Amino acid sequence: RRRVARSMSLRVDPAVASRLVELVTQARECETPPRGWLVGPSDRKPGDLVVNGSLCRESHDDDDVRADLRRASAVLPGGLAVVGAYVSGTSSGADVYAKEVANALIGVSFLVATVDNEGTKYFQRRGDTLVALQSEPLPKNWTTREYQVFRSELEIPIGARNSARGWRQALQTAKEDTKKLVFVMELGGEDEDVASTSSSAAIAQKKKKPGKGKKGKNTSSKGGAPLLARPSTTRIVAGAGTSSDNSLVGECMEFVGGGGDDDNDETETESAIRPQFVSALLRASNVGSDASRIYPAPTVTLSAQSSEISSDTSTASTARFAHCDVLAYVSRTGGCFSDVAHALRASLEKQIESLISGLDEMENSGDSSQTWRAREPRCLHFFPTQMSHPVTLVYLLPPLWPLSLSNEVVDPDFGLEKARRKYHVLCGLPADRPALRVANAAVMRSTSRARPSDPPGSSFRRLRDVHSLSPGLPNSHVFPSGTAHLVRGKYDYYHYAQDGVDDAGWGCAYRSLQTICSWFRLNGYTHVPIPSHRDIQSTLVAMGDKPPAFLDSNSWIGAIELSYFLDEKYGVGSKIMTVASGLDLPQKARELAKHFDEIGTPVMMGGGQLAYTLLGVEWCEKTGECAFLILDPHYTGGEDVSAIVPRWCGWKKAQDVFVSQFYNLLMPQPPRGV
């Protein structure tokens, strides 16, 4: 029995609706119809349904629905929950799937979606009745505007020589302690930087395009993404039973951002999330009425009782801490700070349960080497580009990570491939490229202006994805109509005179190599730091390709040396394309277009005494006319987009930039897999 609901409001993020169709289309050849979960805010009032995300079913076993739902819920931040389910097929399949998941989804009603090539249809289950719903598109950046994100961290001691049993007991004790936590947040102070793919664009727009925030205040947020909330007070204590608990989030933390629905607005990605950091205190009695005396630490340590630590050394662990890191979404308009405390406590409890489940799985895995005991459980946040909300995953990482990354022998992703494959399935991510490696983890807080891809000692922010920064590139002038084939993924722009190195006249290939290495690092293929000029030279000397006198010299290198370095330090193979003259490069346009479409790495091209980085090609198949998107490492100025585009980063015709000399083009080939 079906009828149309008239009093029910359903709003769906258009990106989610498109993604559901894409997932179903990609899995069309599977024997079992693709199925999954619909994600939305958990605090919406009855009659107001919102869908702003989705996850895929890991298992197609009908008897494993509850376990599958539990795994899906575990990766969601606080404030977001599974609000429904989807299945491919026509509306007749909604009845069958609704009965399958009815006992797993809590509540008397939930959302069911059916997806086919024509789009998505929505139904709400009310008892034994399916009610057809008419959906409306969710406004752009709605979640960012409506919800404030809070973040809190915990370190749970698990002992240097704990058995798995003692490890589990320590986490169980910490889980009980979460009920006693209160949370202190400093709302005043200087805005902190956030490393994101478009932060440089935000800097540029701050200078050029001020927007209007609330009450007519001038703001400088890019595309509606919020800056750190502007407080009306300096300190809030949440969950202690004080008057602060009744304060509305939106009254104390004003949203600062642009209008929000402009076509140039930034979508809700990692760069749009700027969480309010919260310090946790174990006892409410420590707070008292005079909260101004509390100095909040960056993390709280929950201690396990010593009697719970096993002396069994046969299964001893060298790990010392389990690291929790939670996010929680709380409504700006309807949420108060008691809701913040509740959401953070619930998120921490759920995360500790995930830690226990993960350790139980490792204990029962039959791994005779027991190497996992030398690692520490750590929770990392990820915001894949295909998803509209973050996910939090539990990995076993080397102790002292990320400081341990200074030792290149330590690979934080070692032994995690099986877990990553499961997470890729859950998130509906492709299995041929990394999206959930440690290097892919979202950087939501930066204590310096250096970026994760920068060499040690860097103290400034490089421009990232220069070709996509506002105001954009001028036309390529490929007529009548060319198709652009561009680099896929993030990269940083390395050029002359950075890092205090005067390499003008000889360092262009080194800088192109650094840009390529940043691509591999930023897109999760490696944790190896970006090499300095000396690192590159010392590696070539150690390989026997160069004599000892090459070290600390101003000698040039070319595409062949770059291929040696990438193979030695990153394990990356390369293809070398050669042309007798730079003016013949248009003849290679088809092959270059295929490289960018299928592989997507930046290309280093060297000819004569000059090297460039190629980011794409625009090519008209009918006429053969083409232009090349050049990122020029010979630039010596500051990180100013207006000075760089289009002269140093822009579309160039072959006759405008290349010479009639021999060219090698280095085309790195990243390994396939997660």
N, C-alpha and C positions, 0 to 999 in steps of 0.2 A: 504494500500500500504506500502510495506516495502522494504528497500534496505540496504546494508551494508556500513557503513561510513568508509572511508579510511583515512581522514585527521584528525580525532578526536582521541584524546588520553584520555583513561579512566584508572585510577589506583584506585584499591579498596584494602583497608586493609583486609588481609586474615582473621583476627579475625572477622571483620564485616560480611564477606561473610558466615563464619561458623555460626555466631550468627543468621543470617537471616534464615538459614535452621533449626537451633535449635528452633527458635521461631515458625516457621510454623509447624514443627513437633509436638511441644507441644500443639498447638492449633488446631490440625487436627480434633478434634471432635466438634469444635464450628460450629454453624449453619452458621455464617457469616465468610467468609474467612478472616484470619488475614491480616491486612493492616497497613502500617506505613510510616514513612518518612526516607529519606536518608540524612545524614549530611556530610558536607564537608566545606573546607575553602571558604570564600565568595570572595576572592580577586584573584582567579585564572584567567588567561587570557583566552579569547575565544579559544576553541579547546583543553583546558587542564582541564579535569574534574578529581576531586579527591573525593573519598568517604572514610571517616575515622570514621563514626559513624552512628547510627540509633536510631530512636525513634518509639514508637508504637502509633497508632491511639487510642485516648481515646474513641471516639464515632464512631459508624458505621452508623450514620445517614448521608445520602448523602447530605442533606441540611445544614449540620453543618461543612463543610470542612474548611471554612475560620476560624471559631472560633477554630477548632481543630488545624489548622496550627498555629494560633496565640499563643495558649497555648504551643505548642511544641517549637516554636521559643523563647518564654519567658525564658525557662530554659537554653538556650545555651549561652556559653560565647561569648563575642564580637569576631568577626573574623571568627566564625563558623556559618553556616546557613543551612537551609533546601534547598538542591540542587536537590531533586527528591523525588520519592515515590516508595514504593514496595507493592506488593500484591502476595498472594499465588496463585498458579495455573500455567497453561501453558502460552505460549506466546500469545495465543488468548485473554487472559484476560488483556493484556497490553493495548489494544485499548480501552476497556471499562473503565478501571481505569484512563487512560490518559485523557479521556474526562471529567471524574468526577472531577479531580483535576486541570484541565487546567486553569480554571478561578481563582483559588486560588494562584497558583504559579506564581510569577511575572516573566516576560520575555517571549520571543517568543519561547524559547526552554528549556526543562528540562529533567531530567533523569527519566526513569521508569524501575523498575526491577520486574521480575516475578520469584518466588521462588517455587520450588518443591523438591521432594526427590532427584532428580538428580543434583540439584545445582541451580544457579542463572543465569538468562539471562538478559542482559541490552539493553535498547532501549533509543534513544533520540527523543523527540518530536520536530519536526520542522514544524510548521503550522499544517496541517492535516496529516503529514507523520510521521511514526515511523521508525527510522533508527536504525538497529541492530548494537550494538557496541561490539567490542572485548576488554575485560578487561585484565589488567596486574596487578599482585600483587604489592601493595605498599610496598616499602622496610621497614624493621623493624625499629621502632623509627623514621620514616620519619617526623612526625609532630613535635617531640621534636627537631630534628635537624634543620628543616626549619623555625620554628616559635619561637619567644620569647614571653613569657606570661607576661603581665603587670597586676598589681592589684592596685586598688584604693578604698578608703573607704570614706563614707559620713555619717554624722549624721544630720538628719533633725528634728529640734524641732517641735513637734506637740502639745505642751502645756500640762500642768498637768490637765486641766479641759476642754479639747476640746470636742465639740460634733463631731459626725461623719462628719458633714458638714464642720466644721472647720478643721478637720483632712485632709479631701480631698482637701480643698483649700490650706492648707499648702504644700501638696505634689505637687499640680499643680503649685504653685509658684516656688518650688524647681526645677520642671521639666523645667520651662522656664529659670531658672538660670544656668542650665547645659550648655547652649549655650555660657556662658561667662567664663567658666572655662578654666584655663590653668593648666599645670601639671609640677611639679618639681620632678626630680628624682636624687638621689645621687647614682652614679655608682661606687664610690670608697668605701673603708672600708672593714671591716672584713666580711668574709662569714658567713651567719647566718645558724644555724642548722635547719633542717626540720625533723619533726617527721614523720616517715614513716615505713612501715612494714619491710623494708630491710636496714634501716640506719646502723644497726650494721654490716651488711655484707659489706656495703660501707666502714666502718671504718677498717674492717679487710683487705679488698682488697687494701686500701690505703697503708697498710704496705707491702703487698705481690705482688701486681700485678699492677705496674704503666703502664699506657697506653700512647699512643701517641696522642696528640691533634693537633691543627693547628700549622703549622710552626715547627713541631717537638718538641713542648713543652711537657714535661712530665706532665701527669695529673693523677688523682686518682679517677675518677668517676667510679662507678660500672656499668658495662654493657652498656656504652654509654649514661647513663642518665647525663644530663648536670649539672655541678656545677653552682653556681651563675656566671653570665657573668663577664668576666674580662674586665674592662673598659679601654678606651684610654683617657677619660676625667673624671672629678670628678662630674660634675653637668650638667644636661640637662634640659632646659625649653622647653616644647612642647606646641604648640598651641598659642603662643604669637606673632607670626608673625616675629620672629627673625631668624637669620641664622641657629639656631639649628633645626628649622623645616625641613630644607632641608638635614640634615645629615642622612645618611642611618643607620638603626638600626644595621646591621651587621658590619659596620665599627667602631662603638663606643662600641658595646657589642659583643665581640668575644665569639663564642660558645666554651666551653671547655668540651670535652667528649672523650670517646673511639671511636673505629672504627665504631661500630653500627650494623653490620650484623652478628656478631658472635652468635653461637647458645646459648651461655651463657648470651647474652645480656638481660637486663631487659626489659620487655614489657612496653608500655606506660601506666603507672599507676600513682596513686597519688604521689608516691615517685619520679617519673620522672619529675614532674612539680615543678619548682622553680621560682616563679614569681618575677619580678622586682617590688618592691613596689614604688608607685608613690603618691606624695602628691598633692592635688588639691588646687588651689587658686581661689577665686571667681572673682577677677578683674585682667585683664591683666595689667592695669596701676600700680598695686602693684609690678609688676615684674621689669619693666624698663629695661634698657640696662645692668645694673649692677646686674645680678642675684646672684652674690656671697653674696649680703647682705640679701638675703631671707633665713629665717630659716624655712624649710618646716615642718609643723605640721603633726602628724600621720593621722589626719582626718581634713576635712573642715566641718564647720557647716553652713548650709544654713538656714537662718532665715525667718520665715513667718511674714507678717505684722500683727501687733497687732489687726488691725481693722477686720481681717479675723477670729479672734478667737471668737467663739460663746459663749454667756453667758448662754446658755441653759443648766441647770444643770440636767435636767431629763435624758439626755443621756450623762452624763459627763464621761470622760475618765481619768484614773490615769496614763496612759502612757505618757512618756515625749519625746521620740525620735523614729524616724524610722531610722533603720540602714541599709544603702546600702553598698554593698561589691561586686565589679565587677571584672571580669577577661576579658582580651582582648588579642587575638592572633594577632601578627603582623609579617609579613615576615621578616626574617633576611636579605634576599638578595634583595628584591624589595621594602620593606617598609621603609619610613622615619618617623621622629618624628612628623610631621604633621599628618601622618596616625595614630600614637599612640594616639594623642589628639582626633582625629575624632572617633577612635574606642572606646575610654573610654567614650567620651560624649554620643555616641549612646548607649553604654551599660548601662550607668547610666539612660538615658532617658527611655530605655526599662524597666529597673528594677523598676523605679518609677511608670511606667504604671502598672507593675505587682502588686506593692503595692496597688495602687488605686483599681485595679480590685479585689484584695483579700479583701480589706476592704468593698467594695461594696457588695461582696458575703456574708461577715459576717453580714453586716447591713440587708441584705434581707433573712438571714437564719431562722429568726423566733426564735432565741435563747432568750428566755425570761429572762434567768439569767444574760445576758449581761456581763458574766465573761471575755469575750474576751477583753473588754475595759480596763482591768487592765494589759494587756500585750502589749509588744512593737513589731512592725513588724521588723524582722531581716532576712537578706539574708545569707544563709549558702551554702558553696560549698560541693558537694559530688562527690566521684569518685568510684562508685560501681565496684567490680571486673569484673562483666560481661560486662562493658562498656569500650570503648576506649577513652572517653573524659569526662570531668567533666560536671556536671549539677549544676545550682544554683537555690535553692528553697527558697521560702518565708514562714517563720513560725512566728506565734505570740508567743513570749517567755516572761518569767518573766523579769521585769525591772532589770537592773544591771547584767543580765546573761553575763558571766558564774560565776561571783563572788557569785551570789545567790545560786549556787550549794553547797556552804559550809553548807547551811541549807538543810538537807535531806528531809524536809517536802515539799520543792518546787520541783515539777516534771515538767521539761521543756517540756515533751512530752504529758502532760495532754491536752486532747481535740484536739489532732492533728491526731488522727487515720484516720478520714475520708479523710483528706488531703493527708496523707501518702499512703492510698490505691489508690487514684487517681494518685499520682506520681509513685507508683509501676507499675501501668498499663502503664503509659506513657513511663517509662524506660524499660519495659519488664522484670521486676524483679519478682522472686517467691514471693508468698503471704504467705508463711509459716515461714518466718524468717525475722528479721529486716535488712534493708539495708539503710534506709533513716531516722532513728531516729536522734535526736540531737547528741547523742554520736557517730554516724557514720560520722559526718561531717569531712571533710578533714582538717588536720592540716598542713598548708603550711608554717607556720612561727612559730618559737619557740624562745622565749626571754630568755629561760634558757635551761639547759641540761636535766631537768626533763621532763617526759612524761606525757600525760594526765591520764594514768592509775596509776601513782605513788602516794603513800600516801603524804599528806601535809608535806612539809619539805624536800622531796627528792631533791637531788642536782646532781644526776648523771643519766646517761641513762642506762637502763637495756637492756639486750639482748632480742630481740623479735624473736619468731619463730626459736628457736635455731636449731631445727632439719633440717631446710631448708637453713641454712647459708652456704656459701662457706667455705671449699671445699666440704661439704656434708658428709653424714654418710657412714661409711664402710659397706660392704655387710653384710646382716643378716645371711648368710650361711644356709638358709632354702632350702633344696634340695628335689626333683629335681627343682621345681619352685614354689615359694610361691607368694601370692598376698598380697600387702601391703594395710592395711586399717588404715587411719591416721586421726588425729584430723582435724576438719574443722574450719577454722577461725584463727584469730590472738590471741596470748597470750604473756605474758612477763614471763621471767624466774626469779622466786624468790627462794632464797637459803640462807643458813646460813650466818650470819655476815653482812647482808645488813642493811641499815638505822641506822647504829650504834648500832644494837642490837646483843649482844653476846648470841645467842640461841643455840649454839652447844650442842648437847646431848639431847635436849628436844623440839626444835622448828620445826622439819621437817614437821609435819602435818600442823602447822600454815603456813609454806611456801607453801606447796602444796595447801592449801586453798586460799592463796593469788594469786597463779598462776591461779586457777580456777576462782576466782573473776575477775582477769584481762581479762580472756576470755569473760566473760559476759559484762564487761565494753567496751572492745575494739570492740566487735561485735555488740554493739548498744542495748543490752538488758536492760541496766541500766545506770544511771548517778551517782549511789552511789560510793563514793571513795573507794579505796582498803583499807580494814581494817588493822590496826596495831595489834600487839599481844594483846595489852591492850583492843582494841575495841572488839576483839573476846572474850576475857575473860569476859569483862563487860556485853556483850550481853548474854552469857551463864549464868552468875550470875543473871541478870535481869529476865531471863526466868524461873529461879528456878531450872535449871539443875545442877548448881554448887553452893557450899556454898560461902559466902562472902570471906573466906580465900583464895579462888581460884584466886582472882584478884591480879595481879602483882606477881604471883608465877611463878615457872619454871615447872609447871605441864604439863604432856602430854595430848593430846586430840587424838581422833580417828575418824573413819568414821562416827560414829553415831553423835558425837558432830558437825562435819562439816555439816551434813544434817540438824541439828537443826538450825545452824547459817544461812545457805543458805535459808531456809524456812522463818526465822524470818526477815532477813535484805533484802533479794532479792526477796522473794516470789517465790522461785524456789524449786520445789519438786525433790526428788532423788530416785533412785533405789539402793538397797544394794544387791550386789552379795557376797555370802560367799563360801569359800572353806575350808575344814578341814586342808589342807596342801598347802603351796605355791607350792610344787612340783606337785600338781594336777591342777594348773592353765591352762596347755595346753588343758585340757578337756573343758575349757570354751572359747576356742579360737573362735569358731563359734559365740557364743553369743556376745563376745567382738567385733568381726568384724562387726556384725550387728549394734552394738551401734555406732561405728565410722562412718559407712556408712550412717546411718539414722539420728543420733543425732549429733555426732561430737564433743561433749564436752570432755575436759581432764578428766581422771578418777583418783581419789585418791585411793591408795591401802595401807592398813596398816596391818602389821602382826608382832607379837612379839613386839619389841620396836622400829621398824623402819617404816617410811612412805615414799612412792614414788609417783610420778605423772606418769601415763601411758598415752602416746601420740599416741599409735597405736599398732597394732599387724600384723605380717606377718605370713600367714598361708597357708600351702599346704593341700588342701582338700583331696587329694588322700592318702597321708601318715599320715596326722595329725600332722606333724612336724610344729613347730611354734617358733617365737621369739617375744619378747616384746620390744617396744620402750620406754625406761625408761628415764625420766627426774628426776635426783637425786637432792633433795634439800639439801643434806649433804655437798655440795661443799662450801668451805670457801674462795676461791680466788677471784680475780678480774674478770671483764667482758671480758675475753679473750677466744674467740672461740677455739683457738688451744689448750688451756688448758682444755676445757670442753668436746669437742668432740674428741673421742668417750667414754671416761671413764665415764663422768658424764651425758652425753646425747648420747645414742646409743642403738643398738640392743643387747638384752641380752637373753640367753636361761634361762629357769626356774631354772635349776640346778646351774646356775652361780650366781644368785642374791637372790633367794628366799630360805626360810628355811622351815623346816618341822613343821610349826606351823599354827594356825588358821589365815585366812586372811579375812578382809572385803574390798570390793571394792565399792567405792562411785561413782555412775554414775548419775551426774546431768541431769535433764530433762528440758531444756529450754521451755518456753511457745511458742506455735505455733501462728504465726500471724505477722503482720507488726508493 
